[in-house]
């Protein structure tokens, strides 16, 4: 799995005020990828949605109601609920010409669908196909970029035996070190940021 683009080598260099030799590019990419996966695992989200015109299918269980909770997405192109029964979204400002509406009404990501005049059948299992641009947002939120930058910087500091007011701890299979109080405070904010984005399944 390739890194998603939550942060770049340049972001990390700007944070630690150090140029990283190009011979370490592959290793830095692996650290970024690992911390992206950590962020996704801790929040239950994917922070960069599918590209425009690259919608993909996911399958869900219905429950014989007109409402369905779905994974984060930023647009829904179509729904197949029942074999060959294709439903399309509203396209007008008045939101009255399609088969379904999405919620929340005025912000992203979309997390719920409401059908008009029909329901999501409970059988067969995973019988509801939704084509959408899956993910939290079109561009990664700035504070999620900061989380990845702080975590990867901590890994680099640990590898460099950073000098100064050093504090260390473990993140997954990695050890991180912060060489001053400012970096340590940034690290302490990581848990708060991730908690704010955590997706709770009801």
Secondary structure, DSSP 4 states (H G I P E B T S, - for coil): ----SSS-HHHHHHHHT-PPPGGGHHHHHHHHHHHHHHHHHHHT--SSPPPTT--EEEEE---SBSEEEEEEEEEEEEEEESTT-EEEB--STT--SSSEEEESTTSSSEEEEEESS--B-S-STT-EEEEEEESS-SS--HHHHHHHHHHHHHHHHHHTT--SS-EEEEETTEEEEESSHHHHHHHHHHHHHHHHHPPPP-
